[in-house]
Amino acid sequence: MHERHDWFRSNLDNLTALWRALGAGSVPMASGARLSLSRSWPHRLWYDVDRDDTGEERLRLTAVAAAAPRELTLPRWRRAPAAGPEPEFVAAGFELAFRQTVMGARLDQLRRDAIVVPALDQADGAADVESWCDVAARSFGYTIDPAAVARLVGRDDASLLLARRDGVAVGTGLLFVTGDVAGLHMVGVPPEARRGGVAGAIMLRLCDEAARRGLSRVTLQASAMGEGLYQKLGFAAHGHIDNLRRVAS
């Protein structure tokens, strides 16, 4: 049967809705385009999906980034591969910092038996946001603002997971819901706890939570390191996000 669902769009709508829940706000634009800016972590500046496709709007984007008080990451939504950043970004000193793969799966088609997972104690990360942020920061190698994450506590559309093994925190996960889509975010494991199946266990726990909520689809944005695991579970690629940052001077 032909799958009519727009996985690319629903994935990125979920991601950008999460960024707004973390504290991003709109930047007034004379053109009427919707431009959003993170007030703190995750430090993103973006147009809505499929909007940032003209040279004039790219110039506006780089101008807002140049005026920001902190360094920003500019995500570029790619349904199809691109050779590299557009000339407006190159001229403004931006380059590709990292690429993510836009992926999705139906919950009823997950290949749960494709991976072996350890038994973990899993707790509500909302009860200890500081610990959740510390473990996630060590997993991903960047600082995470607990005040931004705390905005998710108490929301019906968000759930924080902090995984423990023998009483030690060994991983994080975040579920964020938009419509019938469960976005899986911040699935992270610190270096000392990797290669033991922890990430897979966290993934399945988040998918179980999505199923309990009656959702049918799960989406995520995969790094090169995590993409193999997600493919084993049955996730398919539907595009990319090219994340641009200013070249260090």
C-alpha positions, 0 to 999 in steps of 0.5 A: 500500500502506498504510504501517503504520510509526509514523514519529512514534514511531520518529523521536522514539525515535531522537532521545531515544535520541541524547540519552541517548547524549549523557549524559542520565539519568533523574530518579526520579519517584514516579509511575513516569513516565520523565523524562529530563534532559540532564547537559550539551548539548543541555540537554533535559528530557522525558517519553517520547513519549505520556506527558506528557499530564496536568496533574499530570505537566506540573507535575512537569516544570516543578518539575524544570526550575525546580530545574535549575542551567541553563536547559532546553528542554522538548520537547512531542511533537505528533502534531497541531497545538496552539494553544500551550503548556498552561496549566501551562507558561504559568503557570510562565513557559514559551513556545514558543521554536521548532518542528521538523517531524518528518519521515521517508522510505524510503531506496529512495524518496529523490528524489536527482535533485531537488537539485544537490550540489557535490563535497565532501571528507568526513571522519570527524568523530570524528577531530576532535570539537573541529572538528566542534563548532566548525563545528556551533556556528557553523551553529546559533548555540549552544555545543556541549559537545565532552565530550558529543559525544565520548561518541558516538565509537567507538559502532557506532550513531553516525557523525559527518560533517565536510564540507570544501571546498578544505580548509575545514570547511563543514558537519556531520552526525550519523547515529544508528541505532535498529532499522532507522531512521537518524536524521539530526541536526545537518546544519549549514552555517555562514552563510558556506558556505550557498546552495551545496548543502552541506546537500544533499550532507551529507544524501545522504552520511548516507543513503548511510551508512544504506544501507551499514548495511542500514537502510530508513528515515531520520528527522529533525527539520526547522527552518523553514530546512531543511524545503524541502530535505527535502521536495524529497528526498522526506521527509514530515511526521509531526508536530511538536516544540514546544520550550518555554523559560522567558521571560526576566525 
